[in-house]
Amino acid sequence: AGNVVTPNGFAVSTAANDQSSLAIAWNGGTYLVAWSDYRNSVREIYGAFVTSTGAVLPNSTTGLAISAGGTHARLAPSVAAYGTHPAGAPFLVTWSDGRNSSVDIYGARVSDGGAVLDVSNLWLSDAGDYQENPVVAANSTSALVAWVDQRAGAGARDIWAETVGANGVITTPAAIKSFFANDEWEPAVASSGSMYFAVWVDCRQPRCGG
């Protein structure tokens, strides 16, 4: 059985107001924790680097602003690392973003040293209606981002995805699963290193209550 090394926990962020919707990934050398942060009275994406021994690194003791500013809300972050060997691979952080007339999917690559590589952020999905609740998994060269997508119209939730290279190159989004008469939601993804595996909740059966 494993042992809880820090049974009383330790503070990763003590900023004003609340921080919520946590996500975390390991790149072989450090963890990146990301969250939706309300310190400026609007939801923003912040992060912190944490060592394997539980120390928050000096470059993020007060929080690293991954996407901040403006009056729009950023919610539901997800994090993955572009590989773990050698240690020090960059991370990809994704989230739901309301900066446009609807909710879209945005992201940013973050270096192991704490630099936000995509300061203006990557616009991962700009389709009509809502795209939300992204999840991400990565290998050493690319990441798969999947999300709940309502481009088919309100009430028609489908699962769409695209890949984002470690160099920031984005592929064209494509539907993983789309049954317009039913709903799909709550995606989750994982990488084996050579391929991705995606799962979701699916309402194609009559017994599904949504």
FIPA-532130 format. One record per residue (C-alpha): residue in one letter; x, y, z. Coordinates in steps of 0.02 Angstrom, whole numbers, plus 50000, padded with zeros to 5 digits. Layout:
BEGIN
AXYZ/...
% end
This chain:
BEGIN
A500005000050000/G500575017749965/N500935030550097/V500275048350100/V501885058250108/T501055074650159/P499485069350253/N499055087250300/G499295093550123/F500195109450072/A499655125749990/V499885127049802/S498935143549790/T498335155449926/A497775169549810/A496255180149848/N494515173349815/D494325155449758/Q495325143949647/S494435128649578/S494325115749436/L496055108549459/A497065098949330/I498825091649343/A500155083349234/W501935076949257/N503315079649128/G504645068549203/G505415082449306/T504005092649382/Y502125093849399/L501095107749323/V499495111349418/A498225122449328/W496585129549390/S495205142249359/D495655157349467/Y494515171149531/R495845182249613/N495425196649494/S493545194149507/V493475185749337/R493865167549297/E495655166049230/I496855151549206/Y498335150849324/G499595137249362/A501035132149474/F502525120649458/V502725108049599/T504205096349627/S504065077949669/T504475082549849/G503015094549862/A503875111349840/V503085125049735/L504465131749623/P504985150049640/N504375154249464/S502575151049516/T502415153749704/T501095167049675/G500365158249524/L500865158449341/A499595167849233/I499295156149086/S497795165849019/A497255181649110/G496545198849075/G494915204749000/T493175201849068/H492795184748994/A492765168749096/R493955154149072/L493395137549144/A493775118849155/P495655117949124/S496515101849073/V498395098449065/A499545086048978/A501425085148952/Y502275081848786/G503165066448849/T504185062749004/H505855056748932/P506945066348943/A506245076049088/G505755094049055/A504495092348912/P503295106948884/F501475106148938/L499845109848847/V498465118048949/T496715119048875/W495095126948938/S493355133348894/D493435151748849/G492065164848831/R493055178648745/N491995177248588/S490115177748564/S490015159448616/V491085147748720/D492585140648626/I494095129848664/Y495765138548691/G497465132548747/A499275137448777/R500915128148783/V501935131248940/S503785127748949/D504595118149090/G505435134549142/G503795143649165/A503625153049000/V501915153848918/L502385149848738/D500715155348665/V500415172148748/S498915176048639/N498315158148664/L497885144848535/W496105145848470/L495745127248460/S493915127748410/D492905142448343/A491335133448283/G489605140348314/D488695138148477/Y489605130648627/Q491185120248641/E491645116248820/N492445104648948/P494045100148853/V495155085548901/V496915082448837/A498205068448825/A499905069248742/N501405059548680/S503125066648643/T502605075448482/S500745079148489/A499235080948602/L497435075948573/V496145088348636/A494325082448645/W492805092148701/V490905092948707/D490285101948551/Q488585109548510/R488925115748333/A487495104748272/G486295115548373/A485745118348551/G485395102048640/A486435091448519/R488035087748612/D489385078548514/I491215074148543/W492485083048433/A494375083048439/E495975088948357/T497835087248385/V499065100748437/G500885097648398/A502255101448522/N502725115148397/G500985122948413/V500315116948245/I498445113248255/T497535100548147/T495765103048079/P494465098048209/A493495082148172/A492035073248253/I492535058248358/K490725053548383/S489175062248320/F487405055648333/F486355071048301/A484795063048373/N485665059148537/D486945066548656/E488765062548694/W489675071148837/E491005069548973/P492465064248861/A494095057248929/V495665053448830/A497325044348857/S498875041148754/S499835024748733/G501255034148651/S500785028848474/M498895031248476/Y497505039148578/F496005031348664/A494425041748691/V492895037348794/W491285046948829/V489535045548900/D488335041348757/C486445043348754/R486055032448603/Q485145019648712/P483295022748752/R483615020548937/C484795035448941/G484085049949039/G485385063148984/
% end
